[in-house]
Amino acid sequence: MTDRIFPAIALITALGIFIFYIQPTWTGSIATLKADIAADDTAIASANQYDAQQNQLSAARDAIDPNDIARLTTFLPDSVDNVGLVLDLNALATRSQLSLSNVVVNSSTASSQGGAAQSALPAGGNSPIGSIELSLSATGTFAALQQFIVGVEKSARILDVRDLVVKGSNTGIYTYQIRLRLYWLH
């Protein structure tokens, strides 16, 4: 009789240990740990993918000629350099034999979207391009104005001529009111 009682007690004890300890531990804390490990493995794989992509982009950036980067920075700078712009326009006007005066930066028209009504930019949400207007007065001949406008057109920096008002004269020297818009990256 004891030959049958000990195996039955051992079987009942084994089932009790399984039901009350092993099964809850396996489906509870061990399953949670396995899920956490899987999430960590996914995060590590994403980090490795990000690191590989960052290395690839860094290599591509390093392969770009520094002169091209300098030209691109001049073309679309990352800030508004009012003083530099006025100096560049003044040098262009001097080369064109045009005399600049009354240069005003219209900060009230500065925008990150360019203004929906007057902008050549799309009126979409968050544009990475900002714009600002610059008004100036100039005096000179019509040929000098033409040279100045061609210089603005061929400038390494993006400038739009928004308005041009010509005040007549009998002497051949005219007074011009010019409104320009310049662009930059945020």
C-alpha positions as CSV (number, residue, x, y, z in Angstrom):
1,M,0.0,0.0,0.0
2,T,2.8,2.3,0.7
3,D,4.1,1.4,-2.7
4,R,1.1,3.3,-4.1
5,I,0.8,6.2,-1.6
6,F,4.3,7.6,-2.1
7,P,4.1,7.9,-5.9
8,A,0.6,9.4,-5.6
9,I,1.8,12.0,-3.0
10,A,4.8,12.7,-5.3
11,L,2.5,13.2,-8.3
12,I,0.1,15.5,-6.3
13,T,3.1,17.5,-4.9
14,A,4.5,17.8,-8.5
15,L,1.2,19.0,-9.8
16,G,0.8,21.4,-6.9
17,I,4.3,22.8,-7.5
18,F,3.5,23.2,-11.2
19,I,0.1,24.8,-10.7
20,F,1.0,27.1,-7.9
21,Y,4.6,28.0,-8.6
22,I,6.0,27.1,-12.1
23,Q,3.0,28.0,-14.2
24,P,2.4,31.5,-12.6
25,T,6.1,32.2,-12.7
26,W,6.4,31.1,-16.3
27,T,3.4,33.1,-17.6
28,G,4.0,36.1,-15.2
29,S,7.4,37.4,-14.5
30,I,9.3,35.2,-17.0
31,A,6.8,36.2,-19.8
32,T,7.2,39.9,-18.9
33,L,11.0,39.6,-18.9
34,K,10.9,37.9,-22.3
35,A,8.7,40.7,-23.7
36,D,11.1,43.3,-22.2
37,I,14.0,41.5,-23.8
38,A,12.3,41.4,-27.1
39,A,11.5,45.2,-26.8
40,D,15.1,45.9,-25.9
41,D,16.3,43.8,-28.9
42,T,14.1,45.8,-31.2
43,A,15.4,49.1,-29.7
44,I,19.0,47.9,-30.1
45,A,18.3,46.9,-33.8
46,S,16.7,50.3,-34.4
47,A,19.7,52.0,-32.7
48,N,22.1,50.0,-34.9
49,Q,20.1,50.9,-38.0
50,Y,20.1,54.6,-37.0
51,D,23.9,54.5,-36.3
52,A,24.5,52.9,-39.7
53,Q,22.4,55.5,-41.5
54,Q,24.1,58.3,-39.5
55,N,27.5,57.0,-40.6
56,Q,26.3,56.7,-44.2
57,L,25.0,60.3,-44.2
58,S,28.2,61.6,-42.5
59,A,30.3,59.9,-45.2
60,A,28.1,61.4,-47.9
61,R,28.4,64.9,-46.2
62,D,32.2,64.5,-46.0
63,A,32.3,63.6,-49.7
64,I,30.8,67.0,-50.6
65,D,33.3,69.6,-51.7
66,P,33.7,72.3,-49.1
67,N,33.5,75.0,-51.8
68,D,30.1,73.7,-52.8
69,I,28.9,73.8,-49.2
70,A,30.2,77.4,-48.9
71,R,28.3,78.3,-52.1
72,L,25.1,76.7,-50.8
73,T,25.5,78.6,-47.5
74,T,25.8,81.8,-49.5
75,F,22.9,80.9,-51.7
76,L,20.5,80.1,-48.8
77,P,22.1,81.2,-45.5
78,D,20.9,79.9,-42.1
79,S,20.4,83.4,-40.7
80,V,19.6,86.9,-41.8
81,D,22.8,88.8,-42.1
82,N,21.5,92.3,-42.6
83,V,24.8,94.1,-42.3
84,G,26.5,91.6,-44.8
85,L,23.6,91.9,-47.2
86,V,23.6,95.7,-47.1
87,L,27.4,95.7,-47.7
88,D,27.0,93.3,-50.6
89,L,24.2,95.4,-52.1
90,N,26.2,98.6,-51.6
91,A,29.3,97.0,-53.3
92,L,27.0,95.9,-56.2
93,A,25.6,99.4,-56.5
94,T,29.0,100.9,-56.5
95,R,30.2,98.6,-59.3
96,S,27.0,99.5,-61.2
97,Q,27.6,103.2,-60.6
98,L,24.4,103.5,-58.6
99,S,24.2,105.4,-55.3
100,L,22.2,103.7,-52.5
101,S,20.6,105.5,-49.7
102,N,17.9,104.9,-47.1
103,V,18.2,101.1,-46.7
104,V,15.5,99.8,-44.4
105,V,14.9,96.2,-43.3
106,N,11.2,95.7,-42.9
107,S,11.3,93.4,-39.9
108,S,7.5,93.5,-39.7
109,T,7.3,91.5,-42.9
110,A,9.7,88.8,-41.6
111,S,8.0,85.5,-41.6
112,S,8.7,81.8,-41.5
113,Q,6.1,81.2,-44.2
114,G,6.6,84.3,-46.3
115,G,3.0,85.5,-45.9
116,A,0.2,83.8,-47.8
117,A,-0.9,86.8,-50.0
118,Q,2.5,88.1,-51.2
119,S,4.8,85.1,-51.0
120,A,6.3,83.1,-53.8
121,L,6.6,80.3,-51.2
122,P,3.9,77.7,-50.6
123,A,1.5,78.7,-47.9
124,G,1.9,75.3,-46.2
125,G,2.4,74.8,-42.5
126,N,6.0,74.8,-41.3
127,S,8.2,76.0,-44.0
128,P,12.0,75.7,-43.3
129,I,12.5,78.9,-45.3
130,G,12.0,82.4,-43.9
131,S,11.9,85.7,-45.8
132,I,12.3,89.4,-45.0
133,E,11.9,92.5,-47.1
134,L,14.4,95.2,-47.7
135,S,13.5,98.7,-49.0
136,L,16.2,101.0,-50.5
137,S,16.5,104.2,-52.4
138,A,19.0,104.6,-55.2
139,T,20.1,107.3,-57.6
140,G,21.7,106.9,-61.0
141,T,21.2,106.4,-64.6
142,F,18.9,103.9,-66.2
143,A,21.9,101.9,-67.5
144,A,23.3,101.8,-63.9
145,L,19.9,100.5,-62.7
146,Q,20.0,97.8,-65.3
147,Q,23.5,96.7,-64.3
148,F,22.3,96.7,-60.6
149,I,19.3,94.5,-61.4
150,V,21.4,92.1,-63.5
151,G,23.8,91.9,-60.5
152,V,21.0,91.1,-58.2
153,E,19.8,88.5,-60.7
154,K,23.2,86.9,-60.8
155,S,23.8,87.2,-57.1
156,A,24.9,84.1,-55.2
157,R,22.1,84.8,-52.7
158,I,18.4,84.5,-53.5
159,L,16.9,87.9,-53.8
160,D,13.5,88.8,-55.4
161,V,12.8,92.3,-56.7
162,R,9.3,92.9,-55.3
163,D,8.7,96.5,-56.4
164,L,10.5,99.1,-58.5
165,V,9.4,102.7,-58.6
166,V,11.2,105.2,-60.9
167,K,10.9,108.9,-60.4
168,G,11.7,110.8,-63.6
169,S,14.2,113.5,-64.2
170,N,15.2,115.8,-67.0
171,T,18.9,115.3,-66.3
172,G,19.1,111.5,-67.0
173,I,19.7,110.8,-63.3
174,Y,16.7,109.0,-61.8
175,T,15.6,108.2,-58.3
176,Y,14.6,104.6,-57.7
177,Q,12.6,103.0,-54.8
178,I,13.4,99.3,-54.8
179,R,11.9,96.6,-52.5
180,L,13.7,93.3,-52.3
181,R,12.9,90.1,-50.6
182,L,15.6,87.8,-49.3
183,Y,15.4,84.2,-48.0
184,W,17.2,82.1,-45.5
185,L,16.9,78.7,-43.8
186,H,15.6,78.5,-40.2
